[in-house]
Amino acid sequence: MSKTGYIKRHRLRILLSLLIVLPFLMNAIGVFELRVVQGLENDAYDLRLRRTMPNTPEKSIVIVDIDERSLREQGHWPWSRNKLARMVDLLFDRYKIDTLGFDMVFPERDDSSGLKGLEALARGELRSDAGFNAALGKLRPELNYDQLFADSLKNRHVALGYYFNHHEKQGGAAGALPPPALARGTFDPKAVGARVAVGFAANLPELQSSGVSAGYFSFSPLEDSDGVLRRVPLMQAYQGDLYEALGLAVARLALREPKVELGYVEKVESESSLEYLRLGSASIPVDIDMAALIPYRGMEKSFPYVSASDVLQGTASVKDLQGAIVLVGTTAPGLQDLRTAPVQESFPGVEVHANLIAGILQHNIKMRPDWTYVFEFILLFVVGVLLALALPALRPLWAVVLSVAATGSVLVFNLILWKENLVVPLASSLVLIGLLFIFNTLYGFVVEDRGKRQLSGLFGQYVPPELVEEMAEDPGAFSLAGESREMTVLFSDVRGFTTISEGLDPTQLTALMNEFLTPMTHVIHHHRGTIDKYMGDAIMAFWGAPLHDEQHARHALLAAMEMISTLEGLQDHFKAKGWPPIKVGVGLSTGEMTVGNMGSEFRLAYTVMGDSVNLGSRLESLTKEYGVAIMVSEYTRAAVPDFVFRELDRVRVKGKDKPVAIFQPICQQGQEDPAFMAELALYEAALGAYRAQNWPSAEEQFAQLRSAHPDCRLYELYAQRITYLRHEPPGADWDGSFTFTTK
């Protein structure tokens, strides 16, 4: 079928398939959002992450955990700032850590030392007590826990934590913000999509001024719609300045404070879009929200945990902490910051920072740039159009193969990009492939299979199943309406059937006919023939309808010759069952015929009519007159020029005035038997003498042929005719034909 014919044949199915593709394309370019697909995309991201994460501990980052044991041994939270100062001193002086980050904020003053009460006494009742005031002056530095903590932070690689608020009701400011990572005027605000905060809660001014750095630990508002934390905003805006996240601040300290630089990619009309942050030689890919995908290493405790109590008691392993980046956080019940992560439903927030820091330092944060929507659009378009055009042409098994191949190709290509730290959409393509496969399968079953079942009901008894399949693929190639076309018809009949039937009881006769007609039908179907009808022991079949067949004459002739050879192979089987041998005569006629559904309002039959059909029936009857198994008309012979034929006669059959040459097919050219070809040459010479009315020569040559082949009915027939025509000359205008007056 041509491409145009194919598209026309399946245009509705292709159109509906493309309509399925359309919303996926619109979702890719942001015209609207397919929320189900987005949810599946999140699931696909999580699955890829879980299957490819290293699941190995990262020992360069250690979490000092204010755990339940620490609270039991060191007292309830919050701890006094002098205890925190001692922990900082121990971490840097005893354990020789490299960098320290606090996943917590210190916005309020620590009055647990009693200094505030003593100073109130010094201003009141004991104002004139010189001894008291002198003692207080000596004790004040030791009792000012906030200052002690601030002093412990000085000149060390420490990052404090704080958080931003994003809702108007949560506005306000508490504590002191660190200097911004990027001040207004140092970046293009149009190219930066940072989330804007309306308030904050930060550390005491003296703490912040003592600390080298600080970063916010608030992840909101970037949790996805399903509540899963997959990315962290590395920078947020407040009053026009950009501030960095805690993970970024700690990573900068570990890299010895390189300046944050913004990396842009040029877009159309000289616009630019932020694509990455640069810390020295390290590039951190970010999205439009200045957020980075969190490179989770594994489940909870992918990093070493050390109890804060062990640090304070000096019993922690120096080897585990030396040179490490340390994050101070808590897993104690009631204090623990838990998040829903792709790798675990309840995941410690402090480990989110640890994973981000590890990703920044090891350069393995995956990127999901803005242009991935273009990639997704192209992929969806290519896959969608390919399947929309290809699936209608495929049988179910091959449709499965193509769909699986498309799915596998998308998966492999996506995973290759994933290994290169590039995240491109996956679920939309897989869902589209699945929907197109399901739609085409259901359409084929409900619509086209219904048509095939209807065709099978109409033609299943007449044509082979593979022709029914072809008809279903191209209904326009056939019609039930009457039409005239060149075709070939076959008639076969059992010789002496009356005698055979008289020698068998009804049960045996039925079994015999079934075992005779079944293989004959298989042969006809094998050669693409259509069974017209069974007439007792006779078969009528034709070629060239309902489907057009340019080789109808060849297929009919091959079927006729195979019917004879098949029947010869059945003789031993019939003999074993006590049945008489069967011989058939087959007549073939090629020419214009009328074909279609014909009959009455009570019963219709798909059949053929016309002079060429009648000629085929007459030729089958004449096979016994000439002693041959197969007889074809001159028109059939002309349609199969690469076969060897023996001309039998020129005859006028009943109902026709014009003589027709009739032939016996011998074999395909190249398969000739030399002995028979010599016989054929002598026969053709004898036939020439016969038609020239050279009776003595014809009689002598046919006598020679009869002597060599006494069982050949054809030579006997011509000998009888010569004897007759010697006494009844046909006249000078004789055309060499013989007229039959019976059917």
C-alpha positions in Angstrom: 0.0 0.0 0.0 1.3 3.5 -0.9 2.1 6.0 1.9 -0.9 8.1 0.8 -3.2 5.1 0.8 -1.9 4.0 4.2 -2.5 7.4 5.8 -6.0 7.5 4.2 -6.7 4.0 5.4 -5.8 4.8 9.0 -6.4 8.6 9.0 -8.9 8.5 11.9 -6.7 6.3 14.1 -3.6 8.4 13.3 -5.6 11.6 14.0 -6.8 10.4 17.4 -3.2 9.3 18.2 -1.9 12.7 17.4 -4.6 14.2 19.6 -3.2 12.2 22.5 0.3 13.6 21.7 -0.9 17.2 21.7 -1.5 17.8 25.4 1.9 16.3 26.2 3.5 18.8 23.8 1.6 21.6 25.4 2.6 20.5 28.8 6.2 20.4 27.8 6.2 24.0 26.7 4.2 25.2 29.7 0.9 26.0 28.0 -0.8 24.1 30.8 0.3 21.5 33.4 -0.6 17.8 33.3 -0.5 17.3 37.1 -0.7 13.5 36.9 2.3 13.5 34.5 4.2 15.9 36.8 3.5 13.6 39.8 4.8 10.7 37.8 7.8 12.7 36.7 8.7 13.3 40.4 8.3 9.5 41.0 10.6 8.8 38.0 13.2 11.3 39.4 13.1 9.6 42.8 13.4 6.1 41.3 16.4 7.1 39.2 18.0 8.8 42.3 17.5 5.7 44.5 18.8 3.3 41.9 22.0 5.3 41.2 22.9 6.9 44.5 26.2 5.6 45.9 24.9 4.4 49.3 28.3 4.8 50.7 29.3 6.9 53.8 31.0 10.2 53.2 33.5 10.5 56.0 34.7 14.0 55.2 31.5 15.5 56.6 30.6 14.6 60.2 27.4 15.4 62.1 27.8 16.3 65.7 24.4 15.2 67.0 22.6 16.7 70.0 20.9 13.4 70.5 18.8 12.1 73.3 21.8 10.8 75.2 23.4 14.3 75.0 20.3 15.8 76.5 20.3 13.2 79.2 23.9 13.7 80.1 24.4 17.4 79.4 21.0 18.8 80.4 17.8 19.8 78.5 17.9 22.1 75.5 18.8 24.9 75.0 22.2 24.5 76.5 24.0 27.4 77.9 26.2 29.4 75.5 29.3 28.7 77.6 28.8 25.0 77.0 28.5 25.6 73.2 31.6 27.8 73.4 33.5 24.9 75.1 32.2 22.5 72.4 33.5 24.9 69.6 36.9 25.2 71.3 37.1 21.4 71.7 36.2 20.8 68.0 38.8 23.2 66.7 41.6 22.8 69.3 41.4 19.1 70.3 39.7 17.5 67.3 41.2 19.7 64.7 38.2 20.0 62.5 38.3 22.1 59.3 34.9 23.9 59.2 31.9 24.1 61.4 28.3 24.8 60.6 25.3 25.2 63.0 22.0 24.0 61.8 20.3 26.1 64.4 19.8 29.8 65.2 20.6 31.8 68.4 18.3 34.8 68.3 17.8 35.3 72.0 20.2 36.1 74.8 21.4 33.5 77.3 20.6 34.7 80.9 21.2 31.3 82.5 24.5 32.5 84.2 22.6 34.8 86.6 24.6 37.8 85.4 21.5 39.8 84.7 20.3 39.4 88.3 23.7 40.3 89.7 23.9 43.4 87.6 20.4 44.4 88.8 21.7 44.2 92.4 24.8 46.2 91.5 22.5 48.9 90.2 20.2 48.7 93.3 20.7 47.4 96.8 24.5 46.7 96.5 25.3 49.8 94.5 27.6 51.1 97.2 29.2 47.7 98.0 32.7 48.1 96.6 33.6 44.5 97.3 30.5 43.2 95.5 31.1 45.4 92.5 34.8 44.4 92.3 33.9 40.8 92.4 31.2 41.3 89.8 33.7 43.0 87.5 36.0 40.0 87.7 33.1 37.5 87.2 31.4 39.4 84.4 33.5 38.0 81.5 33.0 34.4 82.7 29.2 34.9 83.2 28.6 36.6 79.8 27.8 33.4 78.1 26.8 35.0 74.8 30.2 36.8 74.6 32.0 33.6 75.5 30.2 31.9 72.6 31.0 34.8 70.3 34.6 34.8 71.3 34.9 31.0 70.5 33.7 31.7 67.0 36.3 34.4 66.2 38.9 33.7 63.5 37.5 30.2 62.9 35.7 28.7 59.8 32.3 28.8 61.3 28.9 29.4 59.7 25.9 30.1 61.8 22.3 29.3 60.8 19.2 31.5 60.5 15.9 31.3 58.6 13.8 33.5 56.3 10.0 34.0 56.4 8.0 34.2 53.2 4.5 35.1 54.3 3.3 38.6 55.2 2.0 37.3 58.5 5.5 36.0 59.3 7.3 39.3 58.5 9.5 41.2 60.9 13.2 40.9 61.7 15.0 39.4 64.7 18.7 39.4 65.2 21.3 40.5 62.7 21.7 39.2 59.1 25.2 38.4 57.8 26.5 40.6 54.9 24.8 39.5 51.7 26.6 37.1 49.4 25.7 39.5 46.5 24.6 43.1 47.2 22.1 44.9 45.0 23.6 46.4 42.0 26.2 43.6 41.5 23.8 41.3 39.6 21.0 41.5 37.0 17.7 41.1 38.9 15.8 40.3 35.7 18.0 37.2 35.2 17.7 36.0 38.8 14.6 34.2 39.9 15.4 34.0 43.7 12.5 33.7 46.1 11.9 36.9 48.0 11.7 36.8 51.8 9.6 39.2 53.9 11.2 38.6 57.3 13.9 36.7 59.1 15.0 35.3 62.5 18.8 35.5 62.8 21.5 35.4 65.4 22.4 37.9 68.1 24.5 40.8 66.7 27.6 39.9 68.7 27.4 36.3 67.6 27.0 37.3 63.9 29.8 39.8 64.1 32.1 37.1 65.5 31.1 34.4 63.1 32.9 34.2 59.8 29.7 33.4 57.9 26.1 32.5 58.1 23.5 30.8 55.9 19.8 30.2 56.1 18.6 26.7 56.7 15.0 27.2 55.7 14.1 25.1 52.6 10.6 26.6 52.0 9.0 27.4 49.8 10.6 24.9 47.4 9.2 21.6 48.5 7.4 20.0 45.6 3.6 19.6 45.4 3.8 16.1 46.9 5.7 17.6 49.9 9.0 15.9 48.9 12.2 17.9 49.3 14.2 17.4 46.0 16.0 20.8 45.7 17.3 23.5 48.0 17.3 27.3 47.2 20.9 28.2 47.3 20.1 32.0 47.4 17.2 34.0 48.5 16.5 37.7 48.2 15.7 40.1 50.9 15.3 43.9 50.3 17.2 43.6 47.0 20.2 41.7 48.3 21.0 38.0 47.8 21.8 35.7 50.8 23.2 32.2 50.7 22.0 28.9 52.1 23.7 27.3 55.0 25.1 24.5 52.8 26.5 27.0 50.3 28.0 29.1 53.2 29.7 26.0 54.7 31.0 24.9 51.3 32.5 28.4 50.7 34.3 28.2 54.0 35.7 24.8 53.2 36.9 26.2 49.9 38.4 29.1 51.8 35.7 31.7 51.0 35.7 32.1 47.3 33.3 34.8 46.1 29.9 33.7 44.7 29.6 34.5 41.0 26.6 34.1 38.8 26.8 32.1 35.6 24.4 33.1 32.8 23.3 31.6 29.5 22.3 33.9 26.7 18.7 33.6 25.5 16.8 35.2 22.6 16.6 39.0 22.2 19.9 39.5 24.2 18.2 38.2 27.4 20.1 36.0 29.8 19.1 33.4 32.3 20.9 32.2 35.4 22.2 28.6 34.9 24.8 28.1 37.6 26.7 29.6 40.6 30.5 29.6 40.6 32.7 29.1 43.7 36.2 29.5 42.4 36.6 26.5 40.0 33.4 24.8 41.2 30.2 25.3 39.2 26.9 24.6 40.9 24.0 24.2 38.4 20.8 25.9 39.5 17.3 26.3 38.1 15.1 29.4 37.6 14.5 29.6 41.4 18.3 29.6 42.1 17.7 26.1 43.5 20.0 23.1 43.3 18.9 19.4 43.1 20.0 17.7 46.3 22.5 14.9 45.5 21.3 12.4 48.2 24.0 9.8 48.8 21.7 7.3 50.5 19.3 6.7 53.4 19.6 8.4 56.8 23.1 8.3 58.3 25.0 8.4 55.0 27.4 10.6 57.1 29.2 9.7 60.4 27.3 10.8 63.5 29.2 11.8 66.7 27.3 12.4 69.9 27.7 16.0 71.2 28.0 14.6 74.7 31.1 12.6 73.6 32.6 15.8 72.1 32.0 17.7 75.4 33.5 14.9 77.5 36.5 14.5 75.2 35.8 10.9 74.4 35.0 11.2 70.7 37.4 9.8 68.2 39.9 12.4 67.1 40.5 10.4 63.9 36.8 10.6 62.9 36.8 14.4 63.3 40.2 15.6 62.3 40.1 17.7 59.1 36.4 17.1 58.8 33.5 19.5 58.0 31.2 19.4 61.0 27.5 20.2 61.1 25.9 20.6 64.5 22.3 19.4 64.5 19.9 17.4 66.5 18.0 14.1 66.3 16.5 14.3 69.7 12.7 13.8 69.8 10.9 17.1 69.8 14.0 18.9 68.4 14.6 17.0 65.3 14.0 18.7 62.0 12.5 15.9 59.7 11.9 16.3 56.0 10.2 14.0 53.4 13.0 13.1 51.0 13.0 11.0 47.8 15.1 8.4 49.6 13.2 8.2 52.9 9.9 9.5 54.2 11.4 11.0 57.4 14.9 12.4 56.7 17.0 14.6 59.0 17.2 18.1 57.8 20.8 18.4 58.9 21.7 15.6 56.5 20.1 17.6 53.7 22.7 20.3 54.2 25.4 17.6 54.5 24.4 16.1 51.1 24.4 19.5 49.5 27.8 20.3 50.8 29.2 17.0 49.6 27.7 17.6 46.2 29.2 21.1 45.9 32.7 20.0 46.9 32.6 16.8 44.8 31.1 18.5 41.7 28.2 16.0 41.3 25.1 18.1 41.6 22.8 17.3 38.7 21.6 20.0 36.4 18.1 20.6 35.1 18.5 23.7 32.9 15.6 25.6 31.3 16.3 24.3 27.9 15.2 20.7 28.9 11.7 21.6 27.9 12.9 22.0 24.3 14.5 18.5 24.6 11.3 17.1 26.1 9.2 18.7 23.3 11.4 17.3 20.5 11.4 13.8 22.1 7.7 13.8 22.6 7.1 15.0 19.1 9.4 12.4 17.5 8.2 9.4 19.6 4.6 10.5 19.4 4.5 11.0 15.6 6.5 7.8 15.0 4.2 5.6 17.1 1.1 7.4 15.8 2.1 6.5 12.2 3.6 3.1 12.8 1.3 1.4 15.3 -1.8 1.2 13.1 0.2 -0.9 10.6 1.5 -3.4 13.1 0.0 -6.6 14.4 -0.3 -6.8 18.2 3.0 -8.7 18.7 5.0 -6.2 16.6 3.2 -3.3 18.2 4.4 -4.6 21.6 7.9 -5.0 20.2 8.0 -1.4 18.8 6.5 0.0 22.0 9.0 -1.9 24.2 11.9 -0.8 21.9 10.8 2.8 22.1 10.5 2.6 25.9 13.9 1.0 26.2 15.5 3.5 23.9 14.0 6.4 25.9 15.2 4.8 29.2 18.7 4.1 28.0 19.2 7.5 26.5 17.8 9.2 29.7 20.0 7.2 32.0 23.1 8.1 29.9 22.2 11.7 30.4 21.5 11.1 34.0 25.0 9.6 34.4 26.3 12.8 32.9 24.5 14.7 35.7 21.8 16.0 33.3 18.2 15.6 34.4 15.7 15.5 31.5 12.0 14.6 31.8 11.3 10.8 31.5 7.8 10.1 32.7 6.0 12.1 30.0 7.6 10.1 27.2 6.9 6.8 28.9 3.3 7.7 29.7 2.9 8.8 26.1 4.3 5.6 24.7 2.0 3.6 27.1 -1.1 5.6 26.2 -0.5 5.3 22.4 0.1 1.6 22.7 -3.1 1.1 24.8 -5.1 3.3 22.5 -4.0 1.5 19.4 -4.4 -1.9 20.9 -8.0 -1.0 22.0 -8.8 0.7 18.7 -7.5 -2.3 16.8 -9.5 -4.7 19.0 -12.7 -2.7 19.2 -12.8 -1.1 15.8 -10.6 -2.9 13.3 -10.9 -6.4 14.8 -14.6 -5.9 14.6 -14.2 -5.2 10.9 -12.0 -8.2 10.6 -14.5 -10.4 12.3 -17.2 -9.1 10.0 -14.9 -9.9 7.0 -14.2 -13.3 8.5 -18.0 -13.8 8.7 -18.4 -12.8 5.1 -15.3 -14.4 3.6 -13.8 -16.7 6.2 -15.3 -19.8 4.5 -14.1 -18.8 1.1 -10.7 -17.2 1.4 -7.6 -18.0 3.6 -7.2 -16.1 6.8 -4.1 -14.2 5.6 -6.3 -12.7 2.8 -8.8 -11.7 5.3 -6.0 -9.9 7.1 -5.0 -8.1 3.9 -8.5 -7.1 3.2 -8.9 -5.7 6.7 -5.7 -3.7 6.2 -7.0 -2.1 3.0 -10.8 -2.3 2.7 -10.7 0.0 -0.3 -9.1 -2.8 -2.3 -12.2 -4.9 -2.5 -16.0 -4.5 -2.7 -19.1 -6.6 -2.4 -20.8 -4.7 -5.1 -20.9 -6.4 -8.6 -18.0 -5.4 -10.8 -16.3 -6.7 -13.9 -12.6 -7.6 -13.8 -10.2 -10.1 -15.3 -10.0 -13.2 -13.2 -9.3 -16.9 -13.4 -11.9 -19.5 -12.4 -11.3 -23.2 -11.5 -13.7 -26.1 -11.6 -12.8 -29.6 -10.4 -14.9 -32.7 -10.3 -14.4 -36.3 -9.2 -14.5 -38.8 -12.0 -17.1 -41.6 -11.6 -18.5 -40.1 -8.4 -21.8 -41.9 -8.9 -20.1 -45.3 -8.9 -18.0 -44.4 -5.9 -21.0 -43.2 -3.9 -22.9 -46.4 -4.7 -20.1 -48.5 -3.1 -20.1 -46.6 0.2 -22.6 -46.1 3.0 -23.5 -42.5 3.9 -21.1 -42.3 6.8 -18.2 -43.5 4.7 -19.1 -41.3 1.8 -19.2 -38.2 4.1 -15.9 -39.1 5.6 -14.3 -39.6 2.2 -15.6 -36.3 0.9 -14.4 -34.4 4.0 -10.9 -36.0 3.7 -10.8 -35.2 0.0 -12.2 -31.6 0.1 -10.2 -30.4 3.1 -6.7 -30.8 1.6 -8.0 -29.5 -1.7 -9.3 -26.4 0.0 -5.9 -26.0 1.8 -4.2 -26.0 -1.5 -6.5 -23.4 -3.0 -6.2 -21.2 0.0 -2.4 -21.6 0.0 -2.4 -20.2 -3.5 -4.6 -17.2 -2.5 -7.8 -18.6 -4.1 -11.4 -17.9 -3.1 -13.7 -20.9 -2.7 -16.9 -20.1 -4.5 -18.9 -23.2 -3.5 -18.8 -27.0 -3.1 -21.2 -28.8 -5.3 -21.2 -32.3 -3.9 -17.9 -33.7 -5.1 -17.1 -30.6 -7.2 -15.2 -27.5 -6.2 -15.6 -24.0 -7.8 -12.9 -21.4 -6.9 -11.6 -18.2 -8.4 -8.6 -15.9 -8.3 -8.5 -12.1 -8.5 -11.3 -11.3 -6.0 -12.1 -10.1 -3.5 -8.6 -8.8 -3.6 -7.0 -7.8 -6.8 -4.3 -10.3 -7.9 -2.1 -9.5 -10.8 -0.9 -13.1 -10.9 -4.3 -14.7 -10.7 -3.8 -17.1 -13.6 -0.4 -18.3 -12.3 -1.8 -18.8 -8.8 -4.8 -20.8 -10.2 -2.5 -23.0 -12.3 -0.1 -23.7 -9.5 -3.1 -24.6 -7.3 -4.5 -27.0 -9.9 -1.2 -28.8 -10.4 -0.7 -29.1 -6.6 -4.3 -30.4 -6.2 -3.4 -33.3 -8.6 -0.1 -34.1 -6.8 -1.8 -33.8 -3.4 -4.6 -36.2 -4.5 -2.0 -38.7 -5.6 -0.5 -38.6 -2.2 -3.9 -39.4 -0.6 -4.4 -42.6 -2.6 -2.6 -44.9 -0.1 -4.5 -43.3 2.7 -7.8 -44.0 1.0 -6.8 -47.5 0.1 -5.9 -48.2 3.8 -9.4 -47.2 4.8 -11.0 -49.4 2.1 -12.1 -46.5 -0.1 -11.8 -46.5 -3.9 -9.1 -44.4 -5.6 -10.2 -40.9 -6.6 -9.3 -39.0 -9.8 -10.4 -35.5 -10.7 -10.5 -33.3 -13.7 -9.7 -29.6 -13.4 -10.7 -26.9 -15.8 -9.2 -23.4 -15.7 -10.5 -20.3 -17.6 -9.2 -16.8 -17.6 -11.1 -13.7 -18.8 -13.5 -11.0 -17.9 -16.0 -12.0 -15.2 -18.7 -10.3 -13.1 -17.9 -10.8 -9.4 -19.9 -9.7 -6.4 -22.6 -10.5 -3.8 -25.4 -12.1 -5.8 -28.6 -13.9 -4.9 -32.0 -13.0 -3.5 -33.3 -11.1 -0.5 -33.2 -14.4 1.3 -29.7 -15.5 0.6 -26.6 -13.9 -1.0 -23.4 -15.5 -2.2 -20.1 -13.9 -3.3 -19.6 -15.5 -6.7 -18.6 -15.0 -10.3 -20.6 -15.1 -13.5 -19.9 -14.7 -17.2 -18.9 -16.6 -20.4 -15.4 -17.1 -19.1 -16.9 -18.9 -16.0 -19.0 -21.1 -18.2 -16.0 -21.9 -20.3 -14.1 -23.1 -17.2 -17.0 -25.4 -16.3 -17.0 -26.8 -19.9 -13.3 -27.4 -19.8 -13.5 -29.4 -16.6 -16.1 -31.6 -18.4 -13.8 -32.1 -21.4 -10.9 -33.4 -19.3 -12.3 -36.9 -19.4 -12.8 -36.7 -23.2 -9.1 -35.9 -23.7 -7.8 -38.1 -20.8 -6.0 -35.3 -19.0 -6.2 -34.1 -15.4 -6.0 -30.4 -16.1 -7.2 -28.4 -19.0 -6.8 -24.6 -19.5 -8.1 -22.1 -22.0 -5.8 -20.3 -24.5 -6.3 -17.2 -22.3 -5.0 -18.9 -19.2 -2.0 -20.2 -21.2 -1.3 -16.7 -22.5 -1.3 -15.3 -19.0 1.3 -17.8 -17.8 4.0 -17.7 -20.5 6.8 -19.4 -18.5 5.0 -22.8 -18.4 5.2 -25.6 -21.0 1.8 -26.5 -22.4 0.5 -29.1 -24.8 -2.2 -27.9 -27.1 -5.0 -30.4 -27.0 -7.5 -29.1 -29.5 -9.6 -26.2 -30.8 -13.1 -26.6 -29.7 -16.5 -25.0 -29.8 -18.2 -25.7 -26.5 -21.9 -25.6 -26.0 -23.2 -22.0 -26.1 -20.2 -20.5 -27.9 -19.7 -20.1 -31.6 -16.1 -19.0 -31.5 -13.6 -21.8 -31.2 -11.2 -21.8 -28.2 -7.8 -23.4 -28.1 -7.4 -25.7 -25.1 -4.2 -26.8 -23.5 -2.7 -29.2 -21.0 -0.1 -27.7 -18.6 3.0 -29.8 -18.4 5.6 -28.1 -16.2 7.4 -24.8 -15.7 10.0 -23.9 -18.2 13.4 -25.3 -17.2 11.9 -28.5 -15.7 11.2 -30.3 -19.0 11.6 -34.0 -19.4 13.7 -34.6 -22.6 11.8 -37.8 -23.4 8.4 -36.1 -23.1 9.7 -33.1 -25.2 10.5 -35.5 -28.0 7.1 -37.0 -27.7 5.6 -33.5 -27.7 7.4 -32.6 -30.9 6.1 -35.7 -32.7 2.6 -34.9 -31.4 2.7 -31.3 -32.6 3.7 -32.5 -36.1 0.9 -35.0 -36.1 -1.6 -32.3 -35.0 -0.3 -30.0 -37.8 -0.9 -32.8 -40.4 -4.4 -33.3 -38.8 -5.4 -29.7 -39.2 -3.9 -29.6 -42.7 -6.3 -32.5 -43.5 -3.2 -34.6 -44.4 -5.0 -37.7 -43.1 -2.4 -40.4 -44.2 0.5 -38.5 -42.5 -1.6 -37.6 -39.4 -2.8 -41.2 -39.1 0.7 -42.6 -39.4 2.1 -40.3 -36.8 -0.7 -40.8 -34.3 -0.4 -44.5 -34.8 3.3 -44.2 -33.9 2.3 -42.2 -30.8 -0.3 -44.8 -29.8 2.1 -47.6 -30.2 4.6 -45.9 -27.8 1.9 -44.7 -25.4 -1.1 -47.1 -25.7 -2.8 -45.7 -22.5 -2.9 -42.1 -23.8 -6.6 -41.3 -24.4 -5.6 -38.2 -26.5 -3.9 -40.2 -29.2 -6.8 -42.7 -29.4 -9.2 -39.7 -29.7 -7.4 -38.3 -32.7 -7.1 -41.7 -34.4 -10.9 -42.1 -34.1 -11.5 -38.5 -35.5 -9.2 -39.1 -38.5 -11.1 -42.3 -39.4 -14.4 -40.3 -39.1 -13.1 -37.3 -41.1 -11.8 -39.4 -43.9 -15.4 -40.4 -44.6 -16.9 -37.0 -43.6 -14.4 -34.4 -44.9 -14.9 -31.1 -43.0 -14.4 -28.9 -46.1 -11.7 -26.6 -47.4 -12.7 -23.8 -44.9 -12.3 -26.0 -41.8 -10.5 -24.2 -39.0 -9.3 -27.4 -37.3 -11.9 -27.1 -34.4 -14.2 -29.6 -33.0 -17.7 -28.8 -31.8 -19.1 -30.3 -28.6 -22.9 -30.2 -28.3 -23.1 -31.3 -24.7 -21.9 -29.8 -21.5 
